[in-house]
Amino acid sequence: MTRYLMLLACLTGFTALSGTASAATRDEQKQACQGDAIRLCTFAIPNEAKITACMRKKMDQLSPKCRAMFEPAPQKNTATTKPKN
């Protein structure tokens, strides 16, 4: 069991997720998605790419917190709009 938890701890970095939800830290990603990874994608552990692909396929089954890790981080609009006269 300890080995399984260590593998899970390694995989929960979700490096593939960090490109989409870059504002989230590895700890936040782990907390949000660890339960979903165990529940839905056990067969893919410890391969991060397979876990991420599995979770993307099962997006509708993910917890709201984990699903948020897959959503793109909001982009700031750097262009300023000029008021119309």
Secondary structure, DSSP 8 states (H G I E B T S, - for coil): -HHHHHHHHHHTT-HHHHTTSTTS-HHHHHHHHHHHHHHHHGGGTT-HHHHHHHHHHTGGGS-HHHHHHHS-------S------
